[in-house]
Amino acid sequence: MTAARILLLVLLVIVAVPATLFTIQNLGWTAQLSVDLHVWASRLKAPMPVPYLMWISFGVGILTGMISIPALKAAFASGALKDDFGGPTG
């Protein structure tokens, strides 16, 4: 086995196993999700298991980061955005 395969196996054990156990253990816990924006309000039809809400939130966060980081890099590289922190950019 190569070092990369060993590292991936260790990463799988450290991340996937606890995530799977968390999901299995908490499938019984549900939450009624609602949002009220004073001009529009919405609510889920039925309570949703907490692990599903967590995985949806995690996926949306990863997707948002994957989309926004390249866009921000391009904007800073083109000079469209100024770095107001005073540090070097590069």
PDB file of N, CA, C and O in Angstrom:
ATOM      1  N   MET A   1       0.831  -1.192   0.000  1.00  0.00           N
ATOM      2  CA  MET A   1       0.000   0.000   0.000  1.00  0.00           C
ATOM      3  C   MET A   1       0.872   1.251   0.000  1.00  0.00           C
ATOM      4  O   MET A   1       1.880   1.336   0.701  1.00  0.00           O
ATOM      5  N   THR A   2       0.456   2.198  -0.795  1.00  0.00           N
ATOM      6  CA  THR A   2       1.199   3.447  -0.864  1.00  0.00           C
ATOM      7  C   THR A   2       0.800   4.353   0.291  1.00  0.00           C
ATOM      8  O   THR A   2      -0.193   4.118   0.979  1.00  0.00           O
ATOM      9  N   ALA A   3       1.591   5.382   0.481  1.00  0.00           N
ATOM     10  CA  ALA A   3       1.322   6.335   1.562  1.00  0.00           C
ATOM     11  C   ALA A   3      -0.002   7.063   1.332  1.00  0.00           C
ATOM     12  O   ALA A   3      -0.712   7.377   2.287  1.00  0.00           O
ATOM     13  N   ALA A   4      -0.333   7.330   0.073  1.00  0.00           N
ATOM     14  CA  ALA A   4      -1.587   8.024  -0.226  1.00  0.00           C
ATOM     15  C   ALA A   4      -2.790   7.164   0.148  1.00  0.00           C
ATOM     16  O   ALA A   4      -3.777   7.673   0.678  1.00  0.00           O
ATOM     17  N   ARG A   5      -2.713   5.880  -0.122  1.00  0.00           N
ATOM     18  CA  ARG A   5      -3.825   4.983   0.232  1.00  0.00           C
ATOM     19  C   ARG A   5      -3.975   4.866   1.740  1.00  0.00           C
ATOM     20  O   ARG A   5      -5.093   4.834   2.253  1.00  0.00           O
ATOM     21  N   ILE A   6      -2.880   4.804   2.439  1.00  0.00           N
ATOM     22  CA  ILE A   6      -2.931   4.733   3.899  1.00  0.00           C
ATOM     23  C   ILE A   6      -3.532   6.013   4.461  1.00  0.00           C
ATOM     24  O   ILE A   6      -4.351   5.960   5.378  1.00  0.00           O
ATOM     25  N   LEU A   7      -3.135   7.159   3.923  1.00  0.00           N
ATOM     26  CA  LEU A   7      -3.674   8.441   4.370  1.00  0.00           C
ATOM     27  C   LEU A   7      -5.174   8.528   4.100  1.00  0.00           C
ATOM     28  O   LEU A   7      -5.926   8.997   4.954  1.00  0.00           O
ATOM     29  N   LEU A   8      -5.618   8.083   2.927  1.00  0.00           N
ATOM     30  CA  LEU A   8      -7.043   8.087   2.609  1.00  0.00           C
ATOM     31  C   LEU A   8      -7.824   7.147   3.520  1.00  0.00           C
ATOM     32  O   LEU A   8      -8.945   7.465   3.915  1.00  0.00           O
ATOM     33  N   LEU A   9      -7.258   6.011   3.853  1.00  0.00           N
ATOM     34  CA  LEU A   9      -7.910   5.073   4.758  1.00  0.00           C
ATOM     35  C   LEU A   9      -8.048   5.669   6.155  1.00  0.00           C
ATOM     36  O   LEU A   9      -9.098   5.542   6.786  1.00  0.00           O
ATOM     37  N   VAL A  10      -7.001   6.313   6.632  1.00  0.00           N
ATOM     38  CA  VAL A  10      -7.054   6.969   7.941  1.00  0.00           C
ATOM     39  C   VAL A  10      -8.076   8.097   7.927  1.00  0.00           C
ATOM     40  O   VAL A  10      -8.838   8.256   8.880  1.00  0.00           O
ATOM     41  N   LEU A  11      -8.099   8.879   6.855  1.00  0.00           N
ATOM     42  CA  LEU A  11      -9.072   9.960   6.729  1.00  0.00           C
ATOM     43  C   LEU A  11     -10.497   9.413   6.713  1.00  0.00           C
ATOM     44  O   LEU A  11     -11.394   9.996   7.322  1.00  0.00           O
ATOM     45  N   LEU A  12     -10.706   8.308   6.027  1.00  0.00           N
ATOM     46  CA  LEU A  12     -12.013   7.669   5.991  1.00  0.00           C
ATOM     47  C   LEU A  12     -12.455   7.249   7.389  1.00  0.00           C
ATOM     48  O   LEU A  12     -13.603   7.462   7.778  1.00  0.00           O
ATOM     49  N   VAL A  13     -11.544   6.657   8.131  1.00  0.00           N
ATOM     50  CA  VAL A  13     -11.875   6.204   9.484  1.00  0.00           C
ATOM     51  C   VAL A  13     -12.148   7.396  10.400  1.00  0.00           C
ATOM     52  O   VAL A  13     -13.065   7.343  11.220  1.00  0.00           O
ATOM     53  N   ILE A  14     -11.367   8.463  10.274  1.00  0.00           N
ATOM     54  CA  ILE A  14     -11.518   9.627  11.149  1.00  0.00           C
ATOM     55  C   ILE A  14     -12.791  10.407  10.828  1.00  0.00           C
ATOM     56  O   ILE A  14     -13.423  10.931  11.745  1.00  0.00           O
ATOM     57  N   VAL A  15     -13.186  10.501   9.567  1.00  0.00           N
ATOM     58  CA  VAL A  15     -14.318  11.334   9.171  1.00  0.00           C
ATOM     59  C   VAL A  15     -15.589  10.519   8.936  1.00  0.00           C
ATOM     60  O   VAL A  15     -16.628  10.821   9.524  1.00  0.00           O
ATOM     61  N   ALA A  16     -15.527   9.515   8.107  1.00  0.00           N
ATOM     62  CA  ALA A  16     -16.735   8.815   7.671  1.00  0.00           C
ATOM     63  C   ALA A  16     -17.373   7.978   8.774  1.00  0.00           C
ATOM     64  O   ALA A  16     -18.598   7.947   8.895  1.00  0.00           O
ATOM     65  N   VAL A  17     -16.579   7.318   9.556  1.00  0.00           N
ATOM     66  CA  VAL A  17     -17.150   6.457  10.594  1.00  0.00           C
ATOM     67  C   VAL A  17     -17.906   7.269  11.646  1.00  0.00           C
ATOM     68  O   VAL A  17     -19.049   6.927  11.948  1.00  0.00           O
ATOM     69  N   PRO A  18     -17.319   8.340  12.224  1.00  0.00           N
ATOM     70  CA  PRO A  18     -18.102   9.133  13.181  1.00  0.00           C
ATOM     71  C   PRO A  18     -19.320   9.806  12.550  1.00  0.00           C
ATOM     72  O   PRO A  18     -20.358   9.935  13.199  1.00  0.00           O
ATOM     73  N   ALA A  19     -19.204  10.237  11.293  1.00  0.00           N
ATOM     74  CA  ALA A  19     -20.343  10.862  10.624  1.00  0.00           C
ATOM     75  C   ALA A  19     -21.476   9.856  10.437  1.00  0.00           C
ATOM     76  O   ALA A  19     -22.644  10.195  10.633  1.00  0.00           O
ATOM     77  N   THR A  20     -21.145   8.644  10.065  1.00  0.00           N
ATOM     78  CA  THR A  20     -22.154   7.604   9.908  1.00  0.00           C
ATOM     79  C   THR A  20     -22.798   7.259  11.243  1.00  0.00           C
ATOM     80  O   THR A  20     -24.017   7.119  11.337  1.00  0.00           O
ATOM     81  N   LEU A  21     -21.976   7.123  12.267  1.00  0.00           N
ATOM     82  CA  LEU A  21     -22.517   6.821  13.588  1.00  0.00           C
ATOM     83  C   LEU A  21     -23.408   7.953  14.097  1.00  0.00           C
ATOM     84  O   LEU A  21     -24.453   7.694  14.694  1.00  0.00           O
ATOM     85  N   PHE A  22     -23.009   9.201  13.867  1.00  0.00           N
ATOM     86  CA  PHE A  22     -23.836  10.351  14.256  1.00  0.00           C
ATOM     87  C   PHE A  22     -25.194  10.295  13.561  1.00  0.00           C
ATOM     88  O   PHE A  22     -26.232  10.511  14.185  1.00  0.00           O
ATOM     89  N   THR A  23     -25.173  10.003  12.268  1.00  0.00           N
ATOM     90  CA  THR A  23     -26.411   9.948  11.500  1.00  0.00           C
ATOM     91  C   THR A  23     -27.323   8.841  12.015  1.00  0.00           C
ATOM     92  O   THR A  23     -28.518   9.062  12.213  1.00  0.00           O
ATOM     93  N   ILE A  24     -26.772   7.664  12.231  1.00  0.00           N
ATOM     94  CA  ILE A  24     -27.572   6.537  12.708  1.00  0.00           C
ATOM     95  C   ILE A  24     -28.132   6.827  14.098  1.00  0.00           C
ATOM     96  O   ILE A  24     -29.300   6.557  14.375  1.00  0.00           O
ATOM     97  N   GLN A  25     -27.292   7.375  14.963  1.00  0.00           N
ATOM     98  CA  GLN A  25     -27.693   7.609  16.349  1.00  0.00           C
ATOM     99  C   GLN A  25     -28.782   8.682  16.460  1.00  0.00           C
ATOM    100  O   GLN A  25     -29.643   8.588  17.335  1.00  0.00           O
ATOM    101  N   ASN A  26     -28.761   9.694  15.594  1.00  0.00           N
ATOM    102  CA  ASN A  26     -29.652  10.837  15.751  1.00  0.00           C
ATOM    103  C   ASN A  26     -30.810  10.879  14.759  1.00  0.00           C
ATOM    104  O   ASN A  26     -31.483  11.905  14.655  1.00  0.00           O
ATOM    105  N   LEU A  27     -31.061   9.801  14.032  1.00  0.00           N
ATOM    106  CA  LEU A  27     -32.178   9.794  13.088  1.00  0.00           C
ATOM    107  C   LEU A  27     -33.527   9.970  13.785  1.00  0.00           C
ATOM    108  O   LEU A  27     -34.490  10.420  13.164  1.00  0.00           O
ATOM    109  N   GLY A  28     -33.601   9.623  15.045  1.00  0.00           N
ATOM    110  CA  GLY A  28     -34.849   9.768  15.790  1.00  0.00           C
ATOM    111  C   GLY A  28     -35.158  11.203  16.198  1.00  0.00           C
ATOM    112  O   GLY A  28     -36.310  11.521  16.494  1.00  0.00           O
ATOM    113  N   TRP A  29     -34.159  12.069  16.220  1.00  0.00           N
ATOM    114  CA  TRP A  29     -34.377  13.462  16.602  1.00  0.00           C
ATOM    115  C   TRP A  29     -34.845  14.248  15.385  1.00  0.00           C
ATOM    116  O   TRP A  29     -34.223  14.193  14.324  1.00  0.00           O
ATOM    117  N   THR A  30     -35.938  14.975  15.543  1.00  0.00           N
ATOM    118  CA  THR A  30     -36.458  15.768  14.445  1.00  0.00           C
ATOM    119  C   THR A  30     -36.558  17.232  14.856  1.00  0.00           C
ATOM    120  O   THR A  30     -36.559  17.559  16.043  1.00  0.00           O
ATOM    121  N   ALA A  31     -36.643  18.100  13.862  1.00  0.00           N
ATOM    122  CA  ALA A  31     -36.795  19.534  14.097  1.00  0.00           C
ATOM    123  C   ALA A  31     -37.800  20.088  13.100  1.00  0.00           C
ATOM    124  O   ALA A  31     -37.798  19.723  11.924  1.00  0.00           O
ATOM    125  N   GLN A  32     -38.657  20.973  13.588  1.00  0.00           N
ATOM    126  CA  GLN A  32     -39.605  21.658  12.720  1.00  0.00           C
ATOM    127  C   GLN A  32     -38.939  22.957  12.286  1.00  0.00           C
ATOM    128  O   GLN A  32     -38.755  23.864  13.097  1.00  0.00           O
ATOM    129  N   LEU A  33     -38.584  23.048  11.032  1.00  0.00           N
ATOM    130  CA  LEU A  33     -37.845  24.191  10.521  1.00  0.00           C
ATOM    131  C   LEU A  33     -38.802  25.210   9.928  1.00  0.00           C
ATOM    132  O   LEU A  33     -39.702  24.860   9.164  1.00  0.00           O
ATOM    133  N   SER A  34     -38.600  26.487  10.287  1.00  0.00           N
ATOM    134  CA  SER A  34     -39.435  27.553   9.732  1.00  0.00           C
ATOM    135  C   SER A  34     -38.587  28.800   9.556  1.00  0.00           C
ATOM    136  O   SER A  34     -37.539  28.950  10.185  1.00  0.00           O
ATOM    137  N   VAL A  35     -39.051  29.688   8.698  1.00  0.00           N
ATOM    138  CA  VAL A  35     -38.381  30.958   8.454  1.00  0.00           C
ATOM    139  C   VAL A  35     -39.467  32.029   8.354  1.00  0.00           C
ATOM    140  O   VAL A  35     -40.516  31.816   7.745  1.00  0.00           O
ATOM    141  N   ASP A  36     -39.194  33.187   8.967  1.00  0.00           N
ATOM    142  CA  ASP A  36     -40.142  34.303   8.928  1.00  0.00           C
ATOM    143  C   ASP A  36     -39.359  35.563   8.601  1.00  0.00           C
ATOM    144  O   ASP A  36     -38.560  36.027   9.414  1.00  0.00           O
ATOM    145  N   LEU A  37     -39.583  36.119   7.416  1.00  0.00           N
ATOM    146  CA  LEU A  37     -38.860  37.305   6.960  1.00  0.00           C
ATOM    147  C   LEU A  37     -39.727  38.562   6.995  1.00  0.00           C
ATOM    148  O   LEU A  37     -39.396  39.551   6.340  1.00  0.00           O
ATOM    149  N   HIS A  38     -40.820  38.544   7.741  1.00  0.00           N
ATOM    150  CA  HIS A  38     -41.775  39.644   7.902  1.00  0.00           C
ATOM    151  C   HIS A  38     -42.554  39.969   6.637  1.00  0.00           C
ATOM    152  O   HIS A  38     -43.613  40.590   6.730  1.00  0.00           O
ATOM    153  N   VAL A  39     -42.083  39.584   5.475  1.00  0.00           N
ATOM    154  CA  VAL A  39     -42.854  39.740   4.244  1.00  0.00           C
ATOM    155  C   VAL A  39     -43.228  38.380   3.667  1.00  0.00           C
ATOM    156  O   VAL A  39     -44.119  38.278   2.823  1.00  0.00           O
ATOM    157  N   TRP A  40     -42.559  37.364   4.114  1.00  0.00           N
ATOM    158  CA  TRP A  40     -42.807  36.011   3.654  1.00  0.00           C
ATOM    159  C   TRP A  40     -42.401  35.040   4.753  1.00  0.00           C
ATOM    160  O   TRP A  40     -41.355  35.206   5.380  1.00  0.00           O
ATOM    161  N   ALA A  41     -43.214  34.045   4.981  1.00  0.00           N
ATOM    162  CA  ALA A  41     -42.916  33.030   5.991  1.00  0.00           C
ATOM    163  C   ALA A  41     -43.158  31.649   5.386  1.00  0.00           C
ATOM    164  O   ALA A  41     -44.037  31.461   4.545  1.00  0.00           O
ATOM    165  N   SER A  42     -42.359  30.699   5.837  1.00  0.00           N
ATOM    166  CA  SER A  42     -42.493  29.345   5.332  1.00  0.00           C
ATOM    167  C   SER A  42     -42.161  28.365   6.450  1.00  0.00           C
ATOM    168  O   SER A  42     -41.470  28.698   7.413  1.00  0.00           O
ATOM    169  N   ARG A  43     -42.673  27.149   6.294  1.00  0.00           N
ATOM    170  CA  ARG A  43     -42.442  26.114   7.297  1.00  0.00           C
ATOM    171  C   ARG A  43     -42.466  24.763   6.597  1.00  0.00           C
ATOM    172  O   ARG A  43     -43.252  24.552   5.674  1.00  0.00           O
ATOM    173  N   LEU A  44     -41.613  23.855   7.032  1.00  0.00           N
ATOM    174  CA  LEU A  44     -41.631  22.506   6.467  1.00  0.00           C
ATOM    175  C   LEU A  44     -42.965  21.834   6.763  1.00  0.00           C
ATOM    176  O   LEU A  44     -43.561  22.069   7.814  1.00  0.00           O
ATOM    177  N   LYS A  45     -43.432  21.005   5.846  1.00  0.00           N
ATOM    178  CA  LYS A  45     -44.709  20.309   6.039  1.00  0.00           C
ATOM    179  C   LYS A  45     -44.647  19.347   7.217  1.00  0.00           C
ATOM    180  O   LYS A  45     -45.615  19.203   7.964  1.00  0.00           O
ATOM    181  N   ALA A  46     -43.513  18.697   7.376  1.00  0.00           N
ATOM    182  CA  ALA A  46     -43.348  17.730   8.456  1.00  0.00           C
ATOM    183  C   ALA A  46     -41.965  17.925   9.080  1.00  0.00           C
ATOM    184  O   ALA A  46     -41.051  18.407   8.411  1.00  0.00           O
ATOM    185  N   PRO A  47     -41.802  17.559  10.347  1.00  0.00           N
ATOM    186  CA  PRO A  47     -40.475  17.652  10.960  1.00  0.00           C
ATOM    187  C   PRO A  47     -39.456  16.812  10.186  1.00  0.00           C
ATOM    188  O   PRO A  47     -39.793  15.776   9.613  1.00  0.00           O
ATOM    189  N   MET A  48     -38.229  17.271  10.182  1.00  0.00           N
ATOM    190  CA  MET A  48     -37.167  16.602   9.425  1.00  0.00           C
ATOM    191  C   MET A  48     -36.101  16.098  10.402  1.00  0.00           C
ATOM    192  O   MET A  48     -35.802  16.784  11.379  1.00  0.00           O
ATOM    193  N   PRO A  49     -35.523  14.922  10.165  1.00  0.00           N
ATOM    194  CA  PRO A  49     -34.457  14.426  11.047  1.00  0.00           C
ATOM    195  C   PRO A  49     -33.260  15.388  11.074  1.00  0.00           C
ATOM    196  O   PRO A  49     -32.856  15.934  10.048  1.00  0.00           O
ATOM    197  N   VAL A  50     -32.717  15.573  12.258  1.00  0.00           N
ATOM    198  CA  VAL A  50     -31.610  16.508  12.459  1.00  0.00           C
ATOM    199  C   VAL A  50     -30.388  16.170  11.600  1.00  0.00           C
ATOM    200  O   VAL A  50     -29.791  17.090  11.040  1.00  0.00           O
ATOM    201  N   PRO A  51     -29.982  14.896  11.465  1.00  0.00           N
ATOM    202  CA  PRO A  51     -28.819  14.618  10.610  1.00  0.00           C
ATOM    203  C   PRO A  51     -29.016  15.076   9.162  1.00  0.00           C
ATOM    204  O   PRO A  51     -28.066  15.533   8.526  1.00  0.00           O
ATOM    205  N   TYR A  52     -30.241  14.956   8.636  1.00  0.00           N
ATOM    206  CA  TYR A  52     -30.488  15.413   7.270  1.00  0.00           C
ATOM    207  C   TYR A  52     -30.295  16.921   7.171  1.00  0.00           C
ATOM    208  O   TYR A  52     -29.699  17.411   6.212  1.00  0.00           O
ATOM    209  N   LEU A  53     -30.797  17.657   8.157  1.00  0.00           N
ATOM    210  CA  LEU A  53     -30.616  19.112   8.162  1.00  0.00           C
ATOM    211  C   LEU A  53     -29.131  19.471   8.243  1.00  0.00           C
ATOM    212  O   LEU A  53     -28.669  20.398   7.578  1.00  0.00           O
ATOM    213  N   MET A  54     -28.394  18.728   9.064  1.00  0.00           N
ATOM    214  CA  MET A  54     -26.964  18.989   9.210  1.00  0.00           C
ATOM    215  C   MET A  54     -26.222  18.730   7.904  1.00  0.00           C
ATOM    216  O   MET A  54     -25.382  19.534   7.499  1.00  0.00           O
ATOM    217  N   TRP A  55     -26.527  17.606   7.236  1.00  0.00           N
ATOM    218  CA  TRP A  55     -25.816  17.281   5.998  1.00  0.00           C
ATOM    219  C   TRP A  55     -26.185  18.238   4.871  1.00  0.00           C
ATOM    220  O   TRP A  55     -25.341  18.565   4.038  1.00  0.00           O
ATOM    221  N   ILE A  56     -27.440  18.690   4.838  1.00  0.00           N
ATOM    222  CA  ILE A  56     -27.837  19.683   3.838  1.00  0.00           C
ATOM    223  C   ILE A  56     -27.080  20.988   4.069  1.00  0.00           C
ATOM    224  O   ILE A  56     -26.573  21.590   3.123  1.00  0.00           O
ATOM    225  N   SER A  57     -27.002  21.427   5.328  1.00  0.00           N
ATOM    226  CA  SER A  57     -26.277  22.659   5.652  1.00  0.00           C
ATOM    227  C   SER A  57     -24.794  22.541   5.309  1.00  0.00           C
ATOM    228  O   SER A  57     -24.201  23.473   4.767  1.00  0.00           O
ATOM    229  N   PHE A  58     -24.207  21.405   5.624  1.00  0.00           N
ATOM    230  CA  PHE A  58     -22.799  21.175   5.319  1.00  0.00           C
ATOM    231  C   PHE A  58     -22.562  21.218   3.810  1.00  0.00           C
ATOM    232  O   PHE A  58     -21.598  21.829   3.348  1.00  0.00           O
ATOM    233  N   GLY A  59     -23.434  20.575   3.051  1.00  0.00           N
ATOM    234  CA  GLY A  59     -23.299  20.555   1.592  1.00  0.00           C
ATOM    235  C   GLY A  59     -23.453  21.937   0.981  1.00  0.00           C
ATOM    236  O   GLY A  59     -22.711  22.301   0.069  1.00  0.00           O
ATOM    237  N   VAL A  60     -24.411  22.708   1.476  1.00  0.00           N
ATOM    238  CA  VAL A  60     -24.604  24.072   0.968  1.00  0.00           C
ATOM    239  C   VAL A  60     -23.381  24.926   1.283  1.00  0.00           C
ATOM    240  O   VAL A  60     -22.958  25.728   0.451  1.00  0.00           O
ATOM    241  N   GLY A  61     -22.813  24.765   2.463  1.00  0.00           N
ATOM    242  CA  GLY A  61     -21.605  25.522   2.825  1.00  0.00           C
ATOM    243  C   GLY A  61     -20.417  25.178   1.945  1.00  0.00           C
ATOM    244  O   GLY A  61     -19.697  26.070   1.495  1.00  0.00           O
ATOM    245  N   ILE A  62     -20.207  23.901   1.698  1.00  0.00           N
ATOM    246  CA  ILE A  62     -19.106  23.472   0.819  1.00  0.00           C
ATOM    247  C   ILE A  62     -19.323  24.003  -0.593  1.00  0.00           C
ATOM    248  O   ILE A  62     -18.391  24.518  -1.211  1.00  0.00           O
ATOM    249  N   LEU A  63     -20.541  23.882  -1.104  1.00  0.00           N
ATOM    250  CA  LEU A  63     -20.850  24.362  -2.451  1.00  0.00           C
ATOM    251  C   LEU A  63     -20.657  25.873  -2.560  1.00  0.00           C
ATOM    252  O   LEU A  63     -20.093  26.358  -3.541  1.00  0.00           O
ATOM    253  N   THR A  64     -21.118  26.609  -1.566  1.00  0.00           N
ATOM    254  CA  THR A  64     -20.948  28.067  -1.563  1.00  0.00           C
ATOM    255  C   THR A  64     -19.472  28.447  -1.567  1.00  0.00           C
ATOM    256  O   THR A  64     -19.062  29.358  -2.286  1.00  0.00           O
ATOM    257  N   GLY A  65     -18.683  27.755  -0.769  1.00  0.00           N
ATOM    258  CA  GLY A  65     -17.245  28.026  -0.747  1.00  0.00           C
ATOM    259  C   GLY A  65     -16.567  27.711  -2.061  1.00  0.00           C
ATOM    260  O   GLY A  65     -15.701  28.458  -2.516  1.00  0.00           O
ATOM    261  N   MET A  66     -16.960  26.603  -2.673  1.00  0.00           N
ATOM    262  CA  MET A  66     -16.357  26.223  -3.952  1.00  0.00           C
ATOM    263  C   MET A  66     -16.698  27.222  -5.048  1.00  0.00           C
ATOM    264  O   MET A  66     -15.902  27.441  -5.962  1.00  0.00           O
ATOM    265  N   ILE A  67     -17.870  27.826  -4.962  1.00  0.00           N
ATOM    266  CA  ILE A  67     -18.278  28.806  -5.971  1.00  0.00           C
ATOM    267  C   ILE A  67     -17.662  30.171  -5.693  1.00  0.00           C
ATOM    268  O   ILE A  67     -17.205  30.840  -6.621  1.00  0.00           O
ATOM    269  N   SER A  68     -17.643  30.596  -4.432  1.00  0.00           N
ATOM    270  CA  SER A  68     -17.237  31.973  -4.121  1.00  0.00           C
ATOM    271  C   SER A  68     -15.726  32.190  -4.110  1.00  0.00           C
ATOM    272  O   SER A  68     -15.268  33.271  -4.481  1.00  0.00           O
ATOM    273  N   ILE A  69     -14.949  31.211  -3.703  1.00  0.00           N
ATOM    274  CA  ILE A  69     -13.501  31.432  -3.608  1.00  0.00           C
ATOM    275  C   ILE A  69     -12.880  31.735  -4.969  1.00  0.00           C
ATOM    276  O   ILE A  69     -12.132  32.708  -5.064  1.00  0.00           O
ATOM    277  N   PRO A  70     -13.138  30.969  -6.027  1.00  0.00           N
ATOM    278  CA  PRO A  70     -12.570  31.342  -7.328  1.00  0.00           C
ATOM    279  C   PRO A  70     -13.059  32.707  -7.820  1.00  0.00           C
ATOM    280  O   PRO A  70     -12.300  33.456  -8.434  1.00  0.00           O
ATOM    281  N   ALA A  71     -14.325  33.027  -7.549  1.00  0.00           N
ATOM    282  CA  ALA A  71     -14.853  34.328  -7.979  1.00  0.00           C
ATOM    283  C   ALA A  71     -14.152  35.462  -7.229  1.00  0.00           C
ATOM    284  O   ALA A  71     -13.829  36.490  -7.824  1.00  0.00           O
ATOM    285  N   LEU A  72     -13.918  35.285  -5.938  1.00  0.00           N
ATOM    286  CA  LEU A  72     -13.221  36.310  -5.164  1.00  0.00           C
ATOM    287  C   LEU A  72     -11.759  36.436  -5.597  1.00  0.00           C
ATOM    288  O   LEU A  72     -11.230  37.545  -5.683  1.00  0.00           O
ATOM    289  N   LYS A  73     -11.108  35.306  -5.869  1.00  0.00           N
ATOM    290  CA  LYS A  73      -9.723  35.360  -6.352  1.00  0.00           C
ATOM    291  C   LYS A  73      -9.642  36.143  -7.658  1.00  0.00           C
ATOM    292  O   LYS A  73      -8.748  36.971  -7.833  1.00  0.00           O
ATOM    293  N   ALA A  74     -10.560  35.888  -8.564  1.00  0.00           N
ATOM    294  CA  ALA A  74     -10.560  36.595  -9.850  1.00  0.00           C
ATOM    295  C   ALA A  74     -10.825  38.077  -9.654  1.00  0.00           C
ATOM    296  O   ALA A  74     -10.202  38.908 -10.314  1.00  0.00           O
ATOM    297  N   ALA A  75     -11.744  38.421  -8.754  1.00  0.00           N
ATOM    298  CA  ALA A  75     -12.061  39.828  -8.521  1.00  0.00           C
ATOM    299  C   ALA A  75     -10.877  40.567  -7.916  1.00  0.00           C
ATOM    300  O   ALA A  75     -10.593  41.697  -8.312  1.00  0.00           O
ATOM    301  N   PHE A  76     -10.177  39.950  -6.959  1.00  0.00           N
ATOM    302  CA  PHE A  76      -9.009  40.597  -6.359  1.00  0.00           C
ATOM    303  C   PHE A  76      -7.861  40.684  -7.363  1.00  0.00           C
ATOM    304  O   PHE A  76      -7.140  41.681  -7.391  1.00  0.00           O
ATOM    305  N   ALA A  77      -7.686  39.646  -8.189  1.00  0.00           N
ATOM    306  CA  ALA A  77      -6.599  39.652  -9.168  1.00  0.00           C
ATOM    307  C   ALA A  77      -6.813  40.719 -10.234  1.00  0.00           C
ATOM    308  O   ALA A  77      -5.850  41.306 -10.727  1.00  0.00           O
ATOM    309  N   SER A  78      -8.070  40.974 -10.594  1.00  0.00           N
ATOM    310  CA  SER A  78      -8.344  41.970 -11.629  1.00  0.00           C
ATOM    311  C   SER A  78      -8.312  43.390 -11.087  1.00  0.00           C
ATOM    312  O   SER A  78      -8.317  44.347 -11.861  1.00  0.00           O
ATOM    313  N   GLY A  79      -8.281  43.538  -9.767  1.00  0.00           N
ATOM    314  CA  GLY A  79      -8.272  44.865  -9.165  1.00  0.00           C
ATOM    315  C   GLY A  79      -9.662  45.436  -8.963  1.00  0.00           C
ATOM    316  O   GLY A  79      -9.800  46.593  -8.567  1.00  0.00           O
ATOM    317  N   ALA A  80     -10.697  44.645  -9.229  1.00  0.00           N
ATOM    318  CA  ALA A  80     -12.060  45.124  -9.044  1.00  0.00           C
ATOM    319  C   ALA A  80     -12.386  45.333  -7.572  1.00  0.00           C
ATOM    320  O   ALA A  80     -13.200  46.191  -7.233  1.00  0.00           O
ATOM    321  N   LEU A  81     -11.761  44.561  -6.702  1.00  0.00           N
ATOM    322  CA  LEU A  81     -11.947  44.711  -5.264  1.00  0.00           C
ATOM    323  C   LEU A  81     -10.638  45.164  -4.652  1.00  0.00           C
ATOM    324  O   LEU A  81      -9.570  44.689  -5.038  1.00  0.00           O
ATOM    325  N   LYS A  82     -10.715  46.085  -3.696  1.00  0.00           N
ATOM    326  CA  LYS A  82      -9.511  46.553  -3.004  1.00  0.00           C
ATOM    327  C   LYS A  82      -9.399  45.816  -1.687  1.00  0.00           C
ATOM    328  O   LYS A  82     -10.396  45.554  -1.015  1.00  0.00           O
ATOM    329  N   ASP A  83      -8.190  45.492  -1.335  1.00  0.00           N
ATOM    330  CA  ASP A  83      -7.906  44.855  -0.054  1.00  0.00           C
ATOM    331  C   ASP A  83      -7.726  45.950   0.984  1.00  0.00           C
ATOM    332  O   ASP A  83      -6.733  46.677   0.945  1.00  0.00           O
ATOM    333  N   ASP A  84      -8.658  46.081   1.900  1.00  0.00           N
ATOM    334  CA  ASP A  84      -8.604  47.154   2.888  1.00  0.00           C
ATOM    335  C   ASP A  84      -7.873  46.767   4.155  1.00  0.00           C
ATOM    336  O   ASP A  84      -7.870  47.537   5.116  1.00  0.00           O
ATOM    337  N   PHE A  85      -7.262  45.619   4.187  1.00  0.00           N
ATOM    338  CA  PHE A  85      -6.620  45.159   5.405  1.00  0.00           C
ATOM    339  C   PHE A  85      -5.162  45.593   5.504  1.00  0.00           C
ATOM    340  O   PHE A  85      -4.538  45.387   6.545  1.00  0.00           O
ATOM    341  N   GLY A  86      -4.618  46.170   4.482  1.00  0.00           N
ATOM    342  CA  GLY A  86      -3.265  46.697   4.539  1.00  0.00           C
ATOM    343  C   GLY A  86      -2.169  45.670   4.340  1.00  0.00           C
ATOM    344  O   GLY A  86      -0.994  46.035   4.297  1.00  0.00           O
ATOM    345  N   GLY A  87      -2.514  44.404   4.216  1.00  0.00           N
ATOM    346  CA  GLY A  87      -1.512  43.365   4.025  1.00  0.00           C
ATOM    347  C   GLY A  87      -1.212  43.163   2.557  1.00  0.00           C
ATOM    348  O   GLY A  87      -1.957  43.624   1.692  1.00  0.00           O
ATOM    349  N   PRO A  88      -0.125  42.476   2.280  1.00  0.00           N
ATOM    350  CA  PRO A  88       0.214  42.222   0.873  1.00  0.00           C
ATOM    351  C   PRO A  88      -0.771  41.211   0.271  1.00  0.00           C
ATOM    352  O   PRO A  88      -1.197  40.267   0.936  1.00  0.00           O
ATOM    353  N   THR A  89      -1.113  41.425  -0.973  1.00  0.00           N
ATOM    354  CA  THR A  89      -1.954  40.481  -1.697  1.00  0.00           C
ATOM    355  C   THR A  89      -1.127  39.859  -2.808  1.00  0.00           C
ATOM    356  O   THR A  89      -0.254  40.504  -3.390  1.00  0.00           O
ATOM    357  N   GLY A  90      -1.408  38.626  -3.085  1.00  0.00           N
ATOM    358  CA  GLY A  90      -0.621  38.018  -4.142  1.00  0.00           C
ATOM    359  C   GLY A  90      -0.934  36.624  -4.420  1.00  0.00           C
ATOM    360  O   GLY A  90      -0.323  36.016  -5.299  1.00  0.00           O
TER     361      GLY A  90
END
